[in-house]
Amino acid sequence: MSKIVEANEKIAEVVVDGYKKIETGVVEGYKKIEDTVVGAYKKMEDSFVEKHLVREGETVEEAKARIKKEQEERD
């Protein structure tokens, strides 16, 4: 192979490797943000259900299941 082709292949490898590192960083950052947001939403949802929708002697999970069942019956 000529020196130009070899140099071009090395450049391509470096560019692809750099792109993969950037892509990995962005995806990992997005996943962390997503996990944080979803976790915060679930906490707020549980708190709301606990304060306003739980019946006496019922857990948050049971209340959510009951509400989901009631909603499905209406649809």
CHARMM internal coordinates of N, CA and C (Angstrom, degrees):
IC EDIT
DIST 1 N 1 CA 1.4488
DIST 1 CA 1 C 1.5163
ANGL 1 N 1 CA 1 C 110.10
DIST 1 C 2 N 1.2940
ANGL 1 CA 1 C 2 N 113.73
DIHE 1 N 1 CA 1 C 2 N 152.21
DIST 2 N 2 CA 1.4559
ANGL 1 C 2 N 2 CA 117.42
DIHE 1 CA 1 C 2 N 2 CA 179.82
DIST 2 CA 2 C 1.5248
ANGL 2 N 2 CA 2 C 109.15
DIHE 1 C 2 N 2 CA 2 C -80.32
DIST 2 C 3 N 1.3162
ANGL 2 CA 2 C 3 N 114.80
DIHE 2 N 2 CA 2 C 3 N 163.67
DIST 3 N 3 CA 1.4625
ANGL 2 C 3 N 3 CA 121.05
DIHE 2 CA 2 C 3 N 3 CA -179.30
DIST 3 CA 3 C 1.5334
ANGL 3 N 3 CA 3 C 111.01
DIHE 2 C 3 N 3 CA 3 C -64.36
DIST 3 C 4 N 1.3095
ANGL 3 CA 3 C 4 N 116.54
DIHE 3 N 3 CA 3 C 4 N -33.50
DIST 4 N 4 CA 1.4606
ANGL 3 C 4 N 4 CA 120.63
DIHE 3 CA 3 C 4 N 4 CA -179.65
DIST 4 CA 4 C 1.5286
ANGL 4 N 4 CA 4 C 110.08
DIHE 3 C 4 N 4 CA 4 C -66.20
DIST 4 C 5 N 1.3101
ANGL 4 CA 4 C 5 N 117.00
DIHE 4 N 4 CA 4 C 5 N -43.95
DIST 5 N 5 CA 1.4672
ANGL 4 C 5 N 5 CA 120.81
DIHE 4 CA 4 C 5 N 5 CA 179.88
DIST 5 CA 5 C 1.5297
ANGL 5 N 5 CA 5 C 109.92
DIHE 4 C 5 N 5 CA 5 C -64.60
DIST 5 C 6 N 1.3324
ANGL 5 CA 5 C 6 N 117.08
DIHE 5 N 5 CA 5 C 6 N -43.05
DIST 6 N 6 CA 1.4609
ANGL 5 C 6 N 6 CA 121.03
DIHE 5 CA 5 C 6 N 6 CA 179.23
DIST 6 CA 6 C 1.5336
ANGL 6 N 6 CA 6 C 110.86
DIHE 5 C 6 N 6 CA 6 C -63.06
DIST 6 C 7 N 1.3107
ANGL 6 CA 6 C 7 N 116.55
DIHE 6 N 6 CA 6 C 7 N -43.53
DIST 7 N 7 CA 1.4596
ANGL 6 C 7 N 7 CA 120.79
DIHE 6 CA 6 C 7 N 7 CA 179.09
DIST 7 CA 7 C 1.5286
ANGL 7 N 7 CA 7 C 110.26
DIHE 6 C 7 N 7 CA 7 C -63.88
DIST 7 C 8 N 1.3027
ANGL 7 CA 7 C 8 N 115.92
DIHE 7 N 7 CA 7 C 8 N -40.54
DIST 8 N 8 CA 1.4584
ANGL 7 C 8 N 8 CA 120.72
DIHE 7 CA 7 C 8 N 8 CA 179.03
DIST 8 CA 8 C 1.5321
ANGL 8 N 8 CA 8 C 110.85
DIHE 7 C 8 N 8 CA 8 C -63.28
DIST 8 C 9 N 1.3167
ANGL 8 CA 8 C 9 N 117.58
DIHE 8 N 8 CA 8 C 9 N -41.35
DIST 9 N 9 CA 1.4639
ANGL 8 C 9 N 9 CA 121.57
DIHE 8 CA 8 C 9 N 9 CA 178.71
DIST 9 CA 9 C 1.5279
ANGL 9 N 9 CA 9 C 111.09
DIHE 8 C 9 N 9 CA 9 C -65.09
DIST 9 C 10 N 1.3252
ANGL 9 CA 9 C 10 N 117.62
DIHE 9 N 9 CA 9 C 10 N -39.56
DIST 10 N 10 CA 1.4634
ANGL 9 C 10 N 10 CA 121.33
DIHE 9 CA 9 C 10 N 10 CA 178.19
DIST 10 CA 10 C 1.5298
ANGL 10 N 10 CA 10 C 110.45
DIHE 9 C 10 N 10 CA 10 C -64.74
DIST 10 C 11 N 1.3214
ANGL 10 CA 10 C 11 N 115.44
DIHE 10 N 10 CA 10 C 11 N -42.73
DIST 11 N 11 CA 1.4674
ANGL 10 C 11 N 11 CA 119.82
DIHE 10 CA 10 C 11 N 11 CA 178.13
DIST 11 CA 11 C 1.5259
ANGL 11 N 11 CA 11 C 109.94
DIHE 10 C 11 N 11 CA 11 C -62.13
DIST 11 C 12 N 1.3171
ANGL 11 CA 11 C 12 N 116.44
DIHE 11 N 11 CA 11 C 12 N -43.63
DIST 12 N 12 CA 1.4672
ANGL 11 C 12 N 12 CA 120.72
DIHE 11 CA 11 C 12 N 12 CA 179.69
DIST 12 CA 12 C 1.5237
ANGL 12 N 12 CA 12 C 110.74
DIHE 11 C 12 N 12 CA 12 C -61.19
DIST 12 C 13 N 1.3277
ANGL 12 CA 12 C 13 N 118.11
DIHE 12 N 12 CA 12 C 13 N -42.44
DIST 13 N 13 CA 1.4634
ANGL 12 C 13 N 13 CA 121.79
DIHE 12 CA 12 C 13 N 13 CA 178.92
DIST 13 CA 13 C 1.5283
ANGL 13 N 13 CA 13 C 111.11
DIHE 12 C 13 N 13 CA 13 C -61.85
DIST 13 C 14 N 1.3198
ANGL 13 CA 13 C 14 N 116.17
DIHE 13 N 13 CA 13 C 14 N -44.27
DIST 14 N 14 CA 1.4667
ANGL 13 C 14 N 14 CA 120.50
DIHE 13 CA 13 C 14 N 14 CA -179.54
DIST 14 CA 14 C 1.5312
ANGL 14 N 14 CA 14 C 110.56
DIHE 13 C 14 N 14 CA 14 C -64.71
DIST 14 C 15 N 1.3106
ANGL 14 CA 14 C 15 N 117.06
DIHE 14 N 14 CA 14 C 15 N -42.29
DIST 15 N 15 CA 1.4604
ANGL 14 C 15 N 15 CA 121.16
DIHE 14 CA 14 C 15 N 15 CA -179.87
DIST 15 CA 15 C 1.5291
ANGL 15 N 15 CA 15 C 110.56
DIHE 14 C 15 N 15 CA 15 C -64.57
DIST 15 C 16 N 1.3191
ANGL 15 CA 15 C 16 N 116.35
DIHE 15 N 15 CA 15 C 16 N -46.07
DIST 16 N 16 CA 1.4658
ANGL 15 C 16 N 16 CA 120.06
DIHE 15 CA 15 C 16 N 16 CA -179.99
DIST 16 CA 16 C 1.5200
ANGL 16 N 16 CA 16 C 110.42
DIHE 15 C 16 N 16 CA 16 C -64.26
DIST 16 C 17 N 1.3214
ANGL 16 CA 16 C 17 N 118.28
DIHE 16 N 16 CA 16 C 17 N -42.30
DIST 17 N 17 CA 1.4588
ANGL 16 C 17 N 17 CA 121.80
DIHE 16 CA 16 C 17 N 17 CA 178.36
DIST 17 CA 17 C 1.5311
ANGL 17 N 17 CA 17 C 110.52
DIHE 16 C 17 N 17 CA 17 C -61.93
DIST 17 C 18 N 1.3071
ANGL 17 CA 17 C 18 N 116.84
DIHE 17 N 17 CA 17 C 18 N -43.78
DIST 18 N 18 CA 1.4669
ANGL 17 C 18 N 18 CA 120.87
DIHE 17 CA 17 C 18 N 18 CA 177.81
DIST 18 CA 18 C 1.5164
ANGL 18 N 18 CA 18 C 111.81
DIHE 17 C 18 N 18 CA 18 C -62.76
DIST 18 C 19 N 1.3108
ANGL 18 CA 18 C 19 N 116.46
DIHE 18 N 18 CA 18 C 19 N -42.23
DIST 19 N 19 CA 1.4668
ANGL 18 C 19 N 19 CA 120.77
DIHE 18 CA 18 C 19 N 19 CA 178.37
DIST 19 CA 19 C 1.5224
ANGL 19 N 19 CA 19 C 110.63
DIHE 18 C 19 N 19 CA 19 C -61.71
DIST 19 C 20 N 1.3323
ANGL 19 CA 19 C 20 N 116.96
DIHE 19 N 19 CA 19 C 20 N -43.97
DIST 20 N 20 CA 1.4643
ANGL 19 C 20 N 20 CA 120.71
DIHE 19 CA 19 C 20 N 20 CA -179.40
DIST 20 CA 20 C 1.5246
ANGL 20 N 20 CA 20 C 111.19
DIHE 19 C 20 N 20 CA 20 C -62.50
DIST 20 C 21 N 1.3420
ANGL 20 CA 20 C 21 N 117.42
DIHE 20 N 20 CA 20 C 21 N -38.85
DIST 21 N 21 CA 1.4627
ANGL 20 C 21 N 21 CA 120.77
DIHE 20 CA 20 C 21 N 21 CA 178.53
DIST 21 CA 21 C 1.5277
ANGL 21 N 21 CA 21 C 110.77
DIHE 20 C 21 N 21 CA 21 C -65.01
DIST 21 C 22 N 1.3205
ANGL 21 CA 21 C 22 N 116.05
DIHE 21 N 21 CA 21 C 22 N -42.66
DIST 22 N 22 CA 1.4700
ANGL 21 C 22 N 22 CA 120.57
DIHE 21 CA 21 C 22 N 22 CA 178.36
DIST 22 CA 22 C 1.5252
ANGL 22 N 22 CA 22 C 109.74
DIHE 21 C 22 N 22 CA 22 C -64.27
DIST 22 C 23 N 1.3104
ANGL 22 CA 22 C 23 N 116.84
DIHE 22 N 22 CA 22 C 23 N -46.14
DIST 23 N 23 CA 1.4626
ANGL 22 C 23 N 23 CA 121.62
DIHE 22 CA 22 C 23 N 23 CA -180.00
DIST 23 CA 23 C 1.5325
ANGL 23 N 23 CA 23 C 110.97
DIHE 22 C 23 N 23 CA 23 C -59.21
DIST 23 C 24 N 1.3122
ANGL 23 CA 23 C 24 N 117.06
DIHE 23 N 23 CA 23 C 24 N -45.35
DIST 24 N 24 CA 1.4627
ANGL 23 C 24 N 24 CA 121.81
DIHE 23 CA 23 C 24 N 24 CA 179.22
DIST 24 CA 24 C 1.5244
ANGL 24 N 24 CA 24 C 110.41
DIHE 23 C 24 N 24 CA 24 C -61.29
DIST 24 C 25 N 1.3091
ANGL 24 CA 24 C 25 N 117.43
DIHE 24 N 24 CA 24 C 25 N -44.47
DIST 25 N 25 CA 1.4558
ANGL 24 C 25 N 25 CA 121.37
DIHE 24 CA 24 C 25 N 25 CA 179.16
DIST 25 CA 25 C 1.5109
ANGL 25 N 25 CA 25 C 112.77
DIHE 24 C 25 N 25 CA 25 C -62.18
DIST 25 C 26 N 1.3186
ANGL 25 CA 25 C 26 N 115.90
DIHE 25 N 25 CA 25 C 26 N -43.21
DIST 26 N 26 CA 1.4664
ANGL 25 C 26 N 26 CA 120.43
DIHE 25 CA 25 C 26 N 26 CA -179.81
DIST 26 CA 26 C 1.5262
ANGL 26 N 26 CA 26 C 110.39
DIHE 25 C 26 N 26 CA 26 C -66.42
DIST 26 C 27 N 1.3121
ANGL 26 CA 26 C 27 N 117.59
DIHE 26 N 26 CA 26 C 27 N -45.24
DIST 27 N 27 CA 1.4697
ANGL 26 C 27 N 27 CA 121.28
DIHE 26 CA 26 C 27 N 27 CA -179.03
DIST 27 CA 27 C 1.5269
ANGL 27 N 27 CA 27 C 110.35
DIHE 26 C 27 N 27 CA 27 C -64.17
DIST 27 C 28 N 1.3245
ANGL 27 CA 27 C 28 N 117.51
DIHE 27 N 27 CA 27 C 28 N -43.62
DIST 28 N 28 CA 1.4643
ANGL 27 C 28 N 28 CA 120.41
DIHE 27 CA 27 C 28 N 28 CA 179.04
DIST 28 CA 28 C 1.5345
ANGL 28 N 28 CA 28 C 110.59
DIHE 27 C 28 N 28 CA 28 C -63.52
DIST 28 C 29 N 1.3228
ANGL 28 CA 28 C 29 N 116.83
DIHE 28 N 28 CA 28 C 29 N -41.48
DIST 29 N 29 CA 1.4610
ANGL 28 C 29 N 29 CA 120.83
DIHE 28 CA 28 C 29 N 29 CA 177.44
DIST 29 CA 29 C 1.5144
ANGL 29 N 29 CA 29 C 111.48
DIHE 28 C 29 N 29 CA 29 C -62.19
DIST 29 C 30 N 1.3172
ANGL 29 CA 29 C 30 N 117.22
DIHE 29 N 29 CA 29 C 30 N -43.08
DIST 30 N 30 CA 1.4584
ANGL 29 C 30 N 30 CA 121.65
DIHE 29 CA 29 C 30 N 30 CA 179.01
DIST 30 CA 30 C 1.5283
ANGL 30 N 30 CA 30 C 110.25
DIHE 29 C 30 N 30 CA 30 C -62.52
DIST 30 C 31 N 1.3295
ANGL 30 CA 30 C 31 N 116.72
DIHE 30 N 30 CA 30 C 31 N -44.00
DIST 31 N 31 CA 1.4671
ANGL 30 C 31 N 31 CA 120.35
DIHE 30 CA 30 C 31 N 31 CA -178.94
DIST 31 CA 31 C 1.5268
ANGL 31 N 31 CA 31 C 111.13
DIHE 30 C 31 N 31 CA 31 C -62.48
DIST 31 C 32 N 1.3272
ANGL 31 CA 31 C 32 N 117.48
DIHE 31 N 31 CA 31 C 32 N -39.53
DIST 32 N 32 CA 1.4616
ANGL 31 C 32 N 32 CA 120.76
DIHE 31 CA 31 C 32 N 32 CA 177.99
DIST 32 CA 32 C 1.5268
ANGL 32 N 32 CA 32 C 110.60
DIHE 31 C 32 N 32 CA 32 C -63.62
DIST 32 C 33 N 1.3219
ANGL 32 CA 32 C 33 N 116.32
DIHE 32 N 32 CA 32 C 33 N -44.51
DIST 33 N 33 CA 1.4684
ANGL 32 C 33 N 33 CA 120.52
DIHE 32 CA 32 C 33 N 33 CA 178.66
DIST 33 CA 33 C 1.5254
ANGL 33 N 33 CA 33 C 110.20
DIHE 32 C 33 N 33 CA 33 C -62.85
DIST 33 C 34 N 1.3135
ANGL 33 CA 33 C 34 N 116.20
DIHE 33 N 33 CA 33 C 34 N -45.05
DIST 34 N 34 CA 1.4573
ANGL 33 C 34 N 34 CA 120.98
DIHE 33 CA 33 C 34 N 34 CA -179.78
DIST 34 CA 34 C 1.5271
ANGL 34 N 34 CA 34 C 110.96
DIHE 33 C 34 N 34 CA 34 C -60.92
DIST 34 C 35 N 1.3326
ANGL 34 CA 34 C 35 N 117.21
DIHE 34 N 34 CA 34 C 35 N -45.87
DIST 35 N 35 CA 1.4654
ANGL 34 C 35 N 35 CA 121.15
DIHE 34 CA 34 C 35 N 35 CA 178.95
DIST 35 CA 35 C 1.5241
ANGL 35 N 35 CA 35 C 111.03
DIHE 34 C 35 N 35 CA 35 C -60.81
DIST 35 C 36 N 1.3196
ANGL 35 CA 35 C 36 N 117.21
DIHE 35 N 35 CA 35 C 36 N -41.16
DIST 36 N 36 CA 1.4593
ANGL 35 C 36 N 36 CA 121.38
DIHE 35 CA 35 C 36 N 36 CA 179.67
DIST 36 CA 36 C 1.5248
ANGL 36 N 36 CA 36 C 111.04
DIHE 35 C 36 N 36 CA 36 C -64.88
DIST 36 C 37 N 1.3146
ANGL 36 CA 36 C 37 N 116.69
DIHE 36 N 36 CA 36 C 37 N -45.69
DIST 37 N 37 CA 1.4629
ANGL 36 C 37 N 37 CA 121.27
DIHE 36 CA 36 C 37 N 37 CA -178.72
DIST 37 CA 37 C 1.5305
ANGL 37 N 37 CA 37 C 110.40
DIHE 36 C 37 N 37 CA 37 C -65.84
DIST 37 C 38 N 1.3077
ANGL 37 CA 37 C 38 N 117.25
DIHE 37 N 37 CA 37 C 38 N -46.01
DIST 38 N 38 CA 1.4656
ANGL 37 C 38 N 38 CA 120.74
DIHE 37 CA 37 C 38 N 38 CA -179.60
DIST 38 CA 38 C 1.5263
ANGL 38 N 38 CA 38 C 110.13
DIHE 37 C 38 N 38 CA 38 C -63.95
DIST 38 C 39 N 1.3175
ANGL 38 CA 38 C 39 N 117.10
DIHE 38 N 38 CA 38 C 39 N -41.39
DIST 39 N 39 CA 1.4562
ANGL 38 C 39 N 39 CA 120.69
DIHE 38 CA 38 C 39 N 39 CA 178.12
DIST 39 CA 39 C 1.5208
ANGL 39 N 39 CA 39 C 112.02
DIHE 38 C 39 N 39 CA 39 C -61.82
DIST 39 C 40 N 1.3276
ANGL 39 CA 39 C 40 N 116.57
DIHE 39 N 39 CA 39 C 40 N -43.29
DIST 40 N 40 CA 1.4642
ANGL 39 C 40 N 40 CA 120.87
DIHE 39 CA 39 C 40 N 40 CA 178.80
DIST 40 CA 40 C 1.5267
ANGL 40 N 40 CA 40 C 110.61
DIHE 39 C 40 N 40 CA 40 C -65.06
DIST 40 C 41 N 1.3240
ANGL 40 CA 40 C 41 N 117.08
DIHE 40 N 40 CA 40 C 41 N -40.08
DIST 41 N 41 CA 1.4668
ANGL 40 C 41 N 41 CA 120.42
DIHE 40 CA 40 C 41 N 41 CA 178.59
DIST 41 CA 41 C 1.5264
ANGL 41 N 41 CA 41 C 110.55
DIHE 40 C 41 N 41 CA 41 C -62.65
DIST 41 C 42 N 1.3185
ANGL 41 CA 41 C 42 N 116.73
DIHE 41 N 41 CA 41 C 42 N -44.77
DIST 42 N 42 CA 1.4660
ANGL 41 C 42 N 42 CA 120.01
DIHE 41 CA 41 C 42 N 42 CA -179.03
DIST 42 CA 42 C 1.5294
ANGL 42 N 42 CA 42 C 111.20
DIHE 41 C 42 N 42 CA 42 C -62.76
DIST 42 C 43 N 1.3381
ANGL 42 CA 42 C 43 N 116.96
DIHE 42 N 42 CA 42 C 43 N -37.90
DIST 43 N 43 CA 1.4609
ANGL 42 C 43 N 43 CA 120.08
DIHE 42 CA 42 C 43 N 43 CA 176.93
DIST 43 CA 43 C 1.5311
ANGL 43 N 43 CA 43 C 110.37
DIHE 42 C 43 N 43 CA 43 C -62.74
DIST 43 C 44 N 1.3284
ANGL 43 CA 43 C 44 N 116.39
DIHE 43 N 43 CA 43 C 44 N -45.14
DIST 44 N 44 CA 1.4651
ANGL 43 C 44 N 44 CA 120.51
DIHE 43 CA 43 C 44 N 44 CA 179.77
DIST 44 CA 44 C 1.5305
ANGL 44 N 44 CA 44 C 110.43
DIHE 43 C 44 N 44 CA 44 C -63.86
DIST 44 C 45 N 1.3242
ANGL 44 CA 44 C 45 N 116.17
DIHE 44 N 44 CA 44 C 45 N -42.54
DIST 45 N 45 CA 1.4624
ANGL 44 C 45 N 45 CA 120.82
DIHE 44 CA 44 C 45 N 45 CA 179.89
DIST 45 CA 45 C 1.5273
ANGL 45 N 45 CA 45 C 110.57
DIHE 44 C 45 N 45 CA 45 C -61.92
DIST 45 C 46 N 1.3284
ANGL 45 CA 45 C 46 N 116.56
DIHE 45 N 45 CA 45 C 46 N -47.10
DIST 46 N 46 CA 1.4661
ANGL 45 C 46 N 46 CA 120.73
DIHE 45 CA 45 C 46 N 46 CA 179.14
DIST 46 CA 46 C 1.5234
ANGL 46 N 46 CA 46 C 111.27
DIHE 45 C 46 N 46 CA 46 C -61.19
DIST 46 C 47 N 1.3191
ANGL 46 CA 46 C 47 N 116.16
DIHE 46 N 46 CA 46 C 47 N -41.13
DIST 47 N 47 CA 1.4610
ANGL 46 C 47 N 47 CA 120.76
DIHE 46 CA 46 C 47 N 47 CA 179.60
DIST 47 CA 47 C 1.5258
ANGL 47 N 47 CA 47 C 110.77
DIHE 46 C 47 N 47 CA 47 C -63.28
DIST 47 C 48 N 1.3189
ANGL 47 CA 47 C 48 N 116.85
DIHE 47 N 47 CA 47 C 48 N -44.23
DIST 48 N 48 CA 1.4673
ANGL 47 C 48 N 48 CA 121.00
DIHE 47 CA 47 C 48 N 48 CA 179.05
DIST 48 CA 48 C 1.5242
ANGL 48 N 48 CA 48 C 110.56
DIHE 47 C 48 N 48 CA 48 C -62.55
DIST 48 C 49 N 1.3249
ANGL 48 CA 48 C 49 N 116.03
DIHE 48 N 48 CA 48 C 49 N -47.64
DIST 49 N 49 CA 1.4647
ANGL 48 C 49 N 49 CA 119.93
DIHE 48 CA 48 C 49 N 49 CA -179.63
DIST 49 CA 49 C 1.5262
ANGL 49 N 49 CA 49 C 109.91
DIHE 48 C 49 N 49 CA 49 C -60.65
DIST 49 C 50 N 1.3198
ANGL 49 CA 49 C 50 N 116.34
DIHE 49 N 49 CA 49 C 50 N -43.61
DIST 50 N 50 CA 1.4626
ANGL 49 C 50 N 50 CA 120.46
DIHE 49 CA 49 C 50 N 50 CA -179.01
DIST 50 CA 50 C 1.5275
ANGL 50 N 50 CA 50 C 111.65
DIHE 49 C 50 N 50 CA 50 C -62.37
DIST 50 C 51 N 1.3215
ANGL 50 CA 50 C 51 N 117.40
DIHE 50 N 50 CA 50 C 51 N -41.49
DIST 51 N 51 CA 1.4705
ANGL 50 C 51 N 51 CA 121.11
DIHE 50 CA 50 C 51 N 51 CA -176.73
DIST 51 CA 51 C 1.5172
ANGL 51 N 51 CA 51 C 113.25
DIHE 50 C 51 N 51 CA 51 C -76.98
DIST 51 C 52 N 1.3307
ANGL 51 CA 51 C 52 N 117.77
DIHE 51 N 51 CA 51 C 52 N -35.87
DIST 52 N 52 CA 1.4557
ANGL 51 C 52 N 52 CA 119.88
DIHE 51 CA 51 C 52 N 52 CA -168.01
DIST 52 CA 52 C 1.5298
ANGL 52 N 52 CA 52 C 115.90
DIHE 51 C 52 N 52 CA 52 C -117.30
DIST 52 C 53 N 1.3188
ANGL 52 CA 52 C 53 N 118.65
DIHE 52 N 52 CA 52 C 53 N -20.39
DIST 53 N 53 CA 1.4645
ANGL 52 C 53 N 53 CA 118.80
DIHE 52 CA 52 C 53 N 53 CA -170.24
DIST 53 CA 53 C 1.5275
ANGL 53 N 53 CA 53 C 114.98
DIHE 52 C 53 N 53 CA 53 C -121.97
DIST 53 C 54 N 1.3074
ANGL 53 CA 53 C 54 N 118.30
DIHE 53 N 53 CA 53 C 54 N -13.13
DIST 54 N 54 CA 1.4635
ANGL 53 C 54 N 54 CA 121.02
DIHE 53 CA 53 C 54 N 54 CA -178.40
DIST 54 CA 54 C 1.5243
ANGL 54 N 54 CA 54 C 108.97
DIHE 53 C 54 N 54 CA 54 C -74.46
DIST 54 C 55 N 1.3135
ANGL 54 CA 54 C 55 N 114.77
DIHE 54 N 54 CA 54 C 55 N 133.78
DIST 55 N 55 CA 1.4620
ANGL 54 C 55 N 55 CA 120.38
DIHE 54 CA 54 C 55 N 55 CA 175.03
DIST 55 CA 55 C 1.5253
ANGL 55 N 55 CA 55 C 108.50
DIHE 54 C 55 N 55 CA 55 C -90.49
DIST 55 C 56 N 1.2952
ANGL 55 CA 55 C 56 N 116.98
DIHE 55 N 55 CA 55 C 56 N 163.39
DIST 56 N 56 CA 1.4643
ANGL 55 C 56 N 56 CA 121.43
DIHE 55 CA 55 C 56 N 56 CA -176.83
DIST 56 CA 56 C 1.5273
ANGL 56 N 56 CA 56 C 110.44
DIHE 55 C 56 N 56 CA 56 C -58.48
DIST 56 C 57 N 1.3382
ANGL 56 CA 56 C 57 N 115.49
DIHE 56 N 56 CA 56 C 57 N 129.44
DIST 57 N 57 CA 1.4594
ANGL 56 C 57 N 57 CA 121.55
DIHE 56 CA 56 C 57 N 57 CA 178.80
DIST 57 CA 57 C 1.5250
ANGL 57 N 57 CA 57 C 114.01
DIHE 56 C 57 N 57 CA 57 C 80.67
DIST 57 C 58 N 1.3046
ANGL 57 CA 57 C 58 N 118.15
DIHE 57 N 57 CA 57 C 58 N 6.90
DIST 58 N 58 CA 1.4606
ANGL 57 C 58 N 58 CA 123.22
DIHE 57 CA 57 C 58 N 58 CA -176.25
DIST 58 CA 58 C 1.5282
ANGL 58 N 58 CA 58 C 109.29
DIHE 57 C 58 N 58 CA 58 C -107.36
DIST 58 C 59 N 1.3215
ANGL 58 CA 58 C 59 N 116.61
DIHE 58 N 58 CA 58 C 59 N 139.10
DIST 59 N 59 CA 1.4650
ANGL 58 C 59 N 59 CA 120.11
DIHE 58 CA 58 C 59 N 59 CA 175.80
DIST 59 CA 59 C 1.5233
ANGL 59 N 59 CA 59 C 109.61
DIHE 58 C 59 N 59 CA 59 C -83.43
DIST 59 C 60 N 1.3147
ANGL 59 CA 59 C 60 N 115.84
DIHE 59 N 59 CA 59 C 60 N 168.41
DIST 60 N 60 CA 1.4667
ANGL 59 C 60 N 60 CA 120.76
DIHE 59 CA 59 C 60 N 60 CA 177.90
DIST 60 CA 60 C 1.5251
ANGL 60 N 60 CA 60 C 110.00
DIHE 59 C 60 N 60 CA 60 C -60.95
DIST 60 C 61 N 1.3268
ANGL 60 CA 60 C 61 N 116.52
DIHE 60 N 60 CA 60 C 61 N -43.61
DIST 61 N 61 CA 1.4715
ANGL 60 C 61 N 61 CA 120.53
DIHE 60 CA 60 C 61 N 61 CA -179.41
DIST 61 CA 61 C 1.5240
ANGL 61 N 61 CA 61 C 111.12
DIHE 60 C 61 N 61 CA 61 C -63.14
DIST 61 C 62 N 1.3423
ANGL 61 CA 61 C 62 N 116.44
DIHE 61 N 61 CA 61 C 62 N -41.08
DIST 62 N 62 CA 1.4623
ANGL 61 C 62 N 62 CA 119.87
DIHE 61 CA 61 C 62 N 62 CA 178.25
DIST 62 CA 62 C 1.5261
ANGL 62 N 62 CA 62 C 110.70
DIHE 61 C 62 N 62 CA 62 C -65.52
DIST 62 C 63 N 1.3244
ANGL 62 CA 62 C 63 N 116.63
DIHE 62 N 62 CA 62 C 63 N -39.77
DIST 63 N 63 CA 1.4631
ANGL 62 C 63 N 63 CA 120.41
DIHE 62 CA 62 C 63 N 63 CA 178.30
DIST 63 CA 63 C 1.5265
ANGL 63 N 63 CA 63 C 110.56
DIHE 62 C 63 N 63 CA 63 C -63.14
DIST 63 C 64 N 1.3154
ANGL 63 CA 63 C 64 N 116.98
DIHE 63 N 63 CA 63 C 64 N -43.33
DIST 64 N 64 CA 1.4727
ANGL 63 C 64 N 64 CA 120.12
DIHE 63 CA 63 C 64 N 64 CA 178.71
DIST 64 CA 64 C 1.5243
ANGL 64 N 64 CA 64 C 110.61
DIHE 63 C 64 N 64 CA 64 C -61.73
DIST 64 C 65 N 1.3414
ANGL 64 CA 64 C 65 N 116.55
DIHE 64 N 64 CA 64 C 65 N -42.82
DIST 65 N 65 CA 1.4675
ANGL 64 C 65 N 65 CA 120.72
DIHE 64 CA 64 C 65 N 65 CA 179.47
DIST 65 CA 65 C 1.5305
ANGL 65 N 65 CA 65 C 110.28
DIHE 64 C 65 N 65 CA 65 C -63.82
DIST 65 C 66 N 1.3263
ANGL 65 CA 65 C 66 N 116.56
DIHE 65 N 65 CA 65 C 66 N -42.68
DIST 66 N 66 CA 1.4652
ANGL 65 C 66 N 66 CA 121.08
DIHE 65 CA 65 C 66 N 66 CA 179.18
DIST 66 CA 66 C 1.5244
ANGL 66 N 66 CA 66 C 110.37
DIHE 65 C 66 N 66 CA 66 C -62.39
DIST 66 C 67 N 1.3199
ANGL 66 CA 66 C 67 N 116.94
DIHE 66 N 66 CA 66 C 67 N -46.05
DIST 67 N 67 CA 1.4683
ANGL 66 C 67 N 67 CA 121.47
DIHE 66 CA 66 C 67 N 67 CA -179.17
DIST 67 CA 67 C 1.5266
ANGL 67 N 67 CA 67 C 110.54
DIHE 66 C 67 N 67 CA 67 C -63.02
DIST 67 C 68 N 1.3240
ANGL 67 CA 67 C 68 N 116.02
DIHE 67 N 67 CA 67 C 68 N -42.42
DIST 68 N 68 CA 1.4653
ANGL 67 C 68 N 68 CA 120.43
DIHE 67 CA 67 C 68 N 68 CA 179.16
DIST 68 CA 68 C 1.5269
ANGL 68 N 68 CA 68 C 110.54
DIHE 67 C 68 N 68 CA 68 C -62.25
DIST 68 C 69 N 1.3336
ANGL 68 CA 68 C 69 N 115.99
DIHE 68 N 68 CA 68 C 69 N -43.26
DIST 69 N 69 CA 1.4636
ANGL 68 C 69 N 69 CA 120.58
DIHE 68 CA 68 C 69 N 69 CA 179.39
DIST 69 CA 69 C 1.5254
ANGL 69 N 69 CA 69 C 110.37
DIHE 68 C 69 N 69 CA 69 C -63.67
DIST 69 C 70 N 1.3392
ANGL 69 CA 69 C 70 N 117.35
DIHE 69 N 69 CA 69 C 70 N -44.04
DIST 70 N 70 CA 1.4572
ANGL 69 C 70 N 70 CA 120.91
DIHE 69 CA 69 C 70 N 70 CA 179.05
DIST 70 CA 70 C 1.5247
ANGL 70 N 70 CA 70 C 111.54
DIHE 69 C 70 N 70 CA 70 C -61.85
DIST 70 C 71 N 1.3169
ANGL 70 CA 70 C 71 N 115.53
DIHE 70 N 70 CA 70 C 71 N -38.72
DIST 71 N 71 CA 1.4633
ANGL 70 C 71 N 71 CA 120.34
DIHE 70 CA 70 C 71 N 71 CA -179.47
DIST 71 CA 71 C 1.5365
ANGL 71 N 71 CA 71 C 110.21
DIHE 70 C 71 N 71 CA 71 C -67.73
DIST 71 C 72 N 1.3267
ANGL 71 CA 71 C 72 N 116.02
DIHE 71 N 71 CA 71 C 72 N -41.13
DIST 72 N 72 CA 1.4736
ANGL 71 C 72 N 72 CA 119.89
DIHE 71 CA 71 C 72 N 72 CA 179.07
DIST 72 CA 72 C 1.5266
ANGL 72 N 72 CA 72 C 111.23
DIHE 71 C 72 N 72 CA 72 C -64.63
DIST 72 C 73 N 1.3284
ANGL 72 CA 72 C 73 N 116.01
DIHE 72 N 72 CA 72 C 73 N -36.49
DIST 73 N 73 CA 1.4654
ANGL 72 C 73 N 73 CA 119.70
DIHE 72 CA 72 C 73 N 73 CA 179.25
DIST 73 CA 73 C 1.5316
ANGL 73 N 73 CA 73 C 111.25
DIHE 72 C 73 N 73 CA 73 C -66.39
DIST 73 C 74 N 1.3367
ANGL 73 CA 73 C 74 N 117.09
DIHE 73 N 73 CA 73 C 74 N -32.82
DIST 74 N 74 CA 1.4639
ANGL 73 C 74 N 74 CA 121.20
DIHE 73 CA 73 C 74 N 74 CA 179.47
DIST 74 CA 74 C 1.5223
ANGL 74 N 74 CA 74 C 111.45
DIHE 73 C 74 N 74 CA 74 C -73.51
DIST 74 C 75 N 1.3215
ANGL 74 CA 74 C 75 N 116.59
DIHE 74 N 74 CA 74 C 75 N -31.54
DIST 75 N 75 CA 1.4720
ANGL 74 C 75 N 75 CA 120.23
DIHE 74 CA 74 C 75 N 75 CA -177.05
DIST 75 CA 75 C 1.4805
ANGL 75 N 75 CA 75 C 109.60
DIHE 74 C 75 N 75 CA 75 C -78.97
END
COOR INIT
IC SEED 1 N 1 CA 1 C
IC BUILD
